[in-house]
């Protein structure tokens, strides 16, 4: 330690020697035992006499630790030299942020392919909410990432979601609004009249039950919480949605128990298609409805007296897909549910 710092408190002396760090952070390190004076732990208020040996073990910040590879089982649907398509489980955070610095999809991607550390956000180009399951595409090279981002901006990436909504949705439709921060709660999103971003969702009803509907949502845009906010705006919030839903939705006790058992919003990114960055061909992928959502749908179907001879998810999903028309404009007549002023 420089002799001219003699007489200063330890925290004050460190602030002069390490000006890149705030005094409060340095004080915290001292209290945590990361600073030693002559080989021993010290206190921030300890005064220095000069010529002491000071050792500082700079702790890694949470932000740095967030980009640490963590081995985990990833449900990879497809992978080649430029892209990876995976099926994210409900409960997994996509990208590290406050309160979720580890255990994220990004951590798992870095463990699966360390080279992704050279790509911004480890190749992630779009996100799913923590409690939304389903398909995501990850870029493995910078050119692929740029190509996919351009497709998202041009709205040529096709994303189809399957969901269970509260109430009987009366018809297929289009929801076209502005979405921005909820003026009453900055942690939520909401449909707003001014200052938001354009958000367009196409809704198709697949099945109707006594107090719920099984729907398919096609996104034109990709705003934060878009489907959840739009279905709330349509007075049909998603079943199990703790943020935008209606916990007092009137339905049978059996249905209530099934929704409660889901413990998340009933939303799954079911189909994803895009132009492959390397081959230029359009590729499409599907991820089956996960077991928790399938159980909820099975309860609702049984309550509605619908075909119970379909013994498993694959048979039932094939029937839904056979009955489900394509989203091409030529054979899909969209009724307007909400239109921006």
C-alpha positions as CSV (number, residue, x, y, z in Angstrom):
1,X,0.0,0.0,0.0
2,X,1.3,3.5,-0.8
3,X,2.7,5.3,2.3
4,X,0.7,8.5,1.4
5,X,-2.5,6.6,2.2
6,X,-1.4,6.0,5.8
7,X,-4.0,7.1,8.3
8,X,-7.0,6.6,6.0
9,X,-9.8,4.1,6.7
10,X,-9.5,0.9,4.7
11,X,-12.5,1.6,2.6
12,X,-11.3,5.1,1.8
13,X,-7.8,3.9,0.9
14,X,-9.3,1.2,-1.4
15,X,-11.5,3.8,-3.1
16,X,-8.3,5.8,-4.0
17,X,-6.4,2.7,-5.2
18,X,-9.4,1.2,-7.1
19,X,-11.2,4.2,-8.6
20,X,-13.1,2.0,-11.1
21,X,-15.3,0.7,-8.3
22,X,-17.7,2.5,-6.1
23,X,-17.0,3.0,-2.4
24,X,-20.1,1.1,-1.5
25,X,-19.1,-1.9,-3.6
26,X,-15.6,-1.9,-2.0
27,X,-17.2,-1.7,1.4
28,X,-19.3,-4.7,0.6
29,X,-16.3,-6.7,-0.6
30,X,-14.5,-5.9,2.7
31,X,-17.5,-7.1,4.7
32,X,-17.8,-10.2,2.6
33,X,-14.1,-11.1,3.4
34,X,-12.8,-10.5,-0.1
35,X,-10.3,-8.0,1.2
36,X,-7.4,-9.0,3.5
37,X,-4.8,-6.8,5.2
38,X,-1.5,-8.6,5.9
39,X,-3.3,-11.9,5.3
40,X,-6.2,-11.3,7.7
41,X,-9.8,-10.2,7.2
42,X,-10.5,-6.5,8.1
43,X,-13.3,-4.1,8.6
44,X,-14.1,-1.0,6.4
45,X,-13.3,1.4,9.3
46,X,-9.9,-0.1,10.1
47,X,-7.2,2.6,9.8
48,X,-4.0,1.9,7.9
49,X,-0.5,2.8,9.3
50,X,1.3,2.4,6.0
51,X,3.2,-0.3,4.1
52,X,0.5,-3.0,4.8
53,X,0.0,-5.7,2.2
54,X,-3.6,-5.5,0.9
55,X,-5.1,-8.4,-1.1
56,X,-8.4,-7.9,-3.0
57,X,-10.2,-10.9,-4.5
58,X,-12.5,-9.2,-6.9
59,X,-15.8,-11.2,-6.9
60,X,-17.4,-12.0,-10.2
61,X,-20.6,-9.9,-10.7
62,X,-23.9,-11.6,-11.2
63,X,-23.9,-10.3,-14.8
64,X,-20.6,-12.1,-15.5
65,X,-21.7,-15.3,-13.8
66,X,-24.9,-15.1,-15.9
67,X,-22.8,-16.1,-19.0
68,X,-21.3,-19.2,-17.3
69,X,-22.0,-22.4,-19.2
70,X,-24.4,-24.8,-17.3
71,X,-24.9,-28.3,-18.6
72,X,-28.6,-29.1,-18.9
73,X,-30.9,-31.3,-21.0
74,X,-32.0,-29.3,-24.0
75,X,-34.8,-30.7,-26.2
76,X,-33.2,-30.0,-29.6
77,X,-35.5,-30.6,-32.5
78,X,-33.1,-29.8,-35.2
79,X,-29.5,-28.6,-35.5
80,X,-27.0,-27.9,-38.3
81,X,-24.0,-25.7,-38.8
82,X,-26.0,-22.4,-38.8
83,X,-29.2,-22.9,-36.7
84,X,-30.7,-24.8,-33.9
85,X,-34.4,-25.3,-33.2
86,X,-35.3,-26.4,-29.7
87,X,-38.4,-27.0,-27.6
88,X,-38.2,-24.9,-24.5
89,X,-39.9,-26.3,-21.4
90,X,-42.2,-24.2,-19.3
91,X,-40.4,-22.7,-16.3
92,X,-37.2,-22.0,-18.0
93,X,-36.0,-18.3,-18.4
94,X,-34.6,-17.6,-21.8
95,X,-32.0,-14.9,-21.0
96,X,-30.4,-13.9,-17.7
97,X,-31.8,-10.9,-16.0
98,X,-32.4,-9.6,-12.4
99,X,-33.5,-12.4,-10.3
100,X,-32.6,-15.1,-12.8
101,X,-28.8,-15.0,-13.3
102,X,-28.4,-18.7,-13.8
103,X,-30.3,-21.8,-15.0
104,X,-31.4,-19.9,-18.2
105,X,-31.6,-21.2,-21.7
106,X,-28.6,-19.1,-22.5
107,X,-26.5,-20.9,-19.9
108,X,-27.5,-24.2,-21.3
109,X,-26.7,-23.1,-24.9
110,X,-23.2,-22.1,-23.8
111,X,-22.6,-25.5,-22.3
112,X,-24.0,-27.3,-25.4
113,X,-21.9,-25.2,-27.8
114,X,-19.2,-23.1,-26.3
115,X,-18.6,-21.3,-29.6
116,X,-21.9,-19.5,-29.0
117,X,-20.1,-17.3,-26.6
118,X,-18.8,-15.4,-29.6
119,X,-22.4,-14.7,-30.8
120,X,-24.4,-11.9,-29.2
121,X,-26.9,-13.3,-26.7
122,X,-25.5,-16.8,-27.5
123,X,-27.4,-16.7,-30.8
124,X,-30.9,-16.1,-29.3
125,X,-33.0,-14.0,-31.7
126,X,-36.4,-14.1,-30.0
127,X,-37.8,-15.1,-26.6
128,X,-40.6,-17.0,-25.0
129,X,-41.9,-16.1,-21.5
130,X,-40.7,-18.2,-18.7
131,X,-43.9,-20.1,-18.3
132,X,-44.6,-20.5,-22.1
133,X,-43.3,-23.7,-23.6
134,X,-42.4,-24.4,-27.2
135,X,-40.3,-23.8,-30.2
136,X,-37.4,-21.3,-30.6
137,X,-34.7,-20.9,-33.2
138,X,-31.1,-20.1,-32.2
139,X,-28.5,-18.8,-34.6
140,X,-25.0,-20.5,-34.5
141,X,-23.2,-17.9,-36.6
142,X,-23.3,-14.1,-37.0
143,X,-24.6,-14.3,-40.6
144,X,-27.3,-16.6,-39.5
145,X,-28.3,-14.4,-36.6
146,X,-28.4,-11.3,-38.9
147,X,-30.5,-13.2,-41.4
148,X,-33.0,-14.4,-38.8
149,X,-33.3,-10.9,-37.2
150,X,-34.0,-9.5,-40.6
151,X,-36.7,-12.1,-41.2
152,X,-38.3,-11.2,-37.8
153,X,-38.3,-7.5,-38.7
154,X,-39.8,-8.3,-42.1
155,X,-42.5,-10.5,-40.4
156,X,-41.6,-13.6,-42.5
157,X,-40.9,-15.8,-39.6
158,X,-44.2,-17.7,-39.0
159,X,-45.1,-18.5,-35.4
160,X,-48.2,-20.4,-34.4
161,X,-49.2,-20.9,-30.8
162,X,-51.7,-23.2,-29.2
163,X,-53.5,-22.0,-26.0
164,X,-56.5,-22.5,-23.7
165,X,-58.5,-19.4,-23.2
166,X,-61.2,-18.6,-20.6
167,X,-64.7,-18.5,-21.9
168,X,-66.3,-19.6,-25.2
169,X,-64.5,-17.6,-28.0
170,X,-67.4,-17.0,-30.4
171,X,-65.5,-16.7,-33.7
172,X,-62.2,-16.6,-35.5
173,X,-60.7,-13.1,-35.6
174,X,-57.9,-10.6,-35.8
175,X,-56.8,-8.4,-32.9
176,X,-55.0,-5.3,-34.1
177,X,-53.9,-2.8,-31.4
178,X,-51.1,-0.9,-29.9
179,X,-49.2,-2.5,-27.0
180,X,-47.1,-0.7,-24.5
181,X,-46.3,-0.5,-20.8
182,X,-49.4,-0.6,-18.6
183,X,-49.7,3.0,-17.3
184,X,-51.0,1.6,-14.0
185,X,-48.3,-1.1,-13.6
186,X,-45.0,-0.7,-15.3
187,X,-44.2,-4.4,-14.8
188,X,-47.1,-5.3,-17.1
189,X,-48.0,-4.7,-20.8
190,X,-51.4,-3.5,-21.9
191,X,-53.3,-2.3,-25.0
192,X,-52.9,1.4,-25.2
193,X,-54.3,4.2,-27.4
194,X,-51.1,6.1,-27.8
195,X,-47.4,5.5,-27.6
196,X,-47.4,1.7,-28.0
197,X,-46.2,-0.5,-30.8
198,X,-48.4,-2.1,-33.4
199,X,-49.4,-5.7,-32.4
200,X,-51.4,-8.0,-34.6
201,X,-52.6,-11.5,-33.6
202,X,-54.9,-13.8,-35.7
203,X,-57.0,-16.1,-33.5
204,X,-58.6,-19.3,-34.7
205,X,-60.9,-21.5,-32.5
206,X,-60.0,-25.2,-32.6
207,X,-62.4,-26.5,-30.0
208,X,-65.0,-25.1,-27.6
209,X,-65.8,-26.4,-24.1
210,X,-68.4,-25.4,-21.5
211,X,-66.2,-22.5,-20.1
212,X,-63.0,-22.6,-22.1
213,X,-61.8,-22.6,-25.7
214,X,-58.8,-24.3,-27.4
215,X,-57.4,-21.7,-29.8
216,X,-54.6,-21.2,-32.2
217,X,-52.8,-17.8,-32.5
218,X,-50.7,-16.7,-35.4
219,X,-48.4,-13.7,-34.7
220,X,-47.7,-11.0,-37.3
221,X,-45.7,-9.1,-34.7
222,X,-43.8,-10.2,-31.6
223,X,-44.5,-7.8,-28.8
224,X,-43.8,-8.6,-25.2
225,X,-46.7,-10.8,-23.8
226,X,-48.6,-10.1,-27.0
227,X,-51.0,-13.1,-27.0
228,X,-51.6,-12.9,-23.3
229,X,-52.4,-9.2,-23.5
230,X,-54.5,-9.5,-26.6
231,X,-56.6,-12.3,-25.3
232,X,-57.2,-10.3,-22.1
233,X,-58.3,-7.4,-24.3
234,X,-60.7,-9.8,-26.0
235,X,-62.2,-10.7,-22.6
236,X,-60.8,-14.2,-23.0
237,X,-57.6,-14.3,-21.0
238,X,-55.5,-17.4,-21.1
239,X,-56.3,-20.1,-18.5
240,X,-53.8,-20.1,-15.6
241,X,-52.3,-16.7,-16.5
242,X,-51.2,-15.3,-13.1
243,X,-50.5,-11.8,-14.5
244,X,-53.3,-11.2,-17.1
245,X,-55.8,-13.9,-16.3
246,X,-58.9,-14.1,-14.2
247,X,-58.6,-16.4,-11.2
248,X,-62.3,-16.1,-10.5
249,X,-63.3,-17.3,-14.0
250,X,-66.6,-19.2,-13.6
251,X,-66.2,-22.9,-14.5
252,X,-66.6,-26.3,-12.9
253,X,-64.6,-27.5,-9.9
254,X,-63.0,-30.1,-12.1
255,X,-61.9,-27.5,-14.6
256,X,-60.7,-25.2,-11.9
257,X,-58.5,-28.0,-10.4
258,X,-57.1,-28.8,-13.8
259,X,-56.2,-25.1,-14.5
260,X,-54.7,-24.8,-11.0
261,X,-52.6,-28.0,-11.6
262,X,-51.2,-26.4,-14.7
263,X,-49.5,-23.8,-12.6
264,X,-48.8,-21.6,-15.6
265,X,-50.5,-19.9,-18.5
266,X,-51.8,-22.4,-21.0
267,X,-49.7,-21.3,-24.0
268,X,-47.4,-23.3,-26.2
269,X,-45.3,-22.2,-29.3
270,X,-46.5,-25.1,-31.5
271,X,-45.3,-24.4,-35.0
272,X,-42.3,-22.4,-36.3
273,X,-41.2,-21.7,-39.9
274,X,-38.6,-19.5,-41.4
275,X,-36.2,-19.3,-44.4
276,X,-33.1,-21.2,-43.6
277,X,-30.2,-18.7,-43.6
278,X,-27.8,-21.0,-45.4
279,X,-30.0,-22.9,-47.9
280,X,-32.6,-20.3,-48.6
281,X,-35.3,-22.9,-48.3
282,X,-38.4,-22.5,-46.0
283,X,-38.3,-25.0,-43.1
284,X,-41.0,-25.8,-40.7
285,X,-41.0,-27.5,-37.3
286,X,-43.7,-28.5,-34.8
287,X,-43.5,-29.4,-31.1
288,X,-46.3,-31.5,-29.6
289,X,-48.5,-30.1,-26.9
290,X,-46.7,-30.7,-23.6
291,X,-48.1,-33.2,-21.0
292,X,-49.4,-30.5,-18.6
293,X,-51.4,-28.7,-21.3
294,X,-52.6,-32.0,-22.7
295,X,-53.9,-33.1,-19.3
296,X,-55.9,-29.8,-19.0
297,X,-57.3,-30.3,-22.5
298,X,-58.2,-33.9,-21.8
299,X,-60.2,-32.8,-18.7
300,X,-62.0,-30.1,-20.7
301,X,-62.7,-32.5,-23.6
302,X,-64.1,-35.1,-21.2
303,X,-66.3,-32.5,-19.5
304,X,-67.6,-31.3,-22.9
305,X,-68.5,-34.9,-23.9
306,X,-66.1,-34.8,-26.9
307,X,-64.5,-37.8,-28.6
308,X,-62.9,-39.8,-25.8
309,X,-61.8,-42.6,-28.2
310,X,-58.5,-40.8,-29.0
311,X,-56.3,-42.6,-26.5
312,X,-53.2,-40.4,-26.7
313,X,-52.0,-36.9,-27.5
314,X,-50.6,-37.9,-30.9
315,X,-53.9,-39.3,-32.1
316,X,-55.8,-36.3,-30.8
317,X,-53.3,-33.8,-32.2
318,X,-53.5,-35.4,-35.6
319,X,-57.3,-35.0,-35.6
320,X,-57.0,-31.3,-34.6
321,X,-54.4,-30.7,-37.4
322,X,-56.6,-32.5,-39.9
323,X,-59.5,-30.3,-39.0
324,X,-57.3,-27.2,-38.9
325,X,-57.2,-25.2,-42.2
326,X,-54.0,-23.5,-43.3
327,X,-53.4,-19.9,-42.4
328,X,-53.2,-18.9,-46.1
329,X,-55.2,-15.7,-46.8
330,X,-57.0,-17.4,-49.7
331,X,-58.8,-19.9,-47.4
332,X,-59.0,-18.0,-44.1
333,X,-61.7,-15.4,-43.8
334,X,-60.7,-13.2,-40.9
335,X,-63.3,-11.4,-38.8
336,X,-62.0,-8.2,-37.2
337,X,-62.4,-8.4,-33.4
338,X,-60.4,-5.2,-32.5
339,X,-59.0,-2.6,-34.8
340,X,-56.6,0.2,-34.0
341,X,-58.2,3.7,-34.2
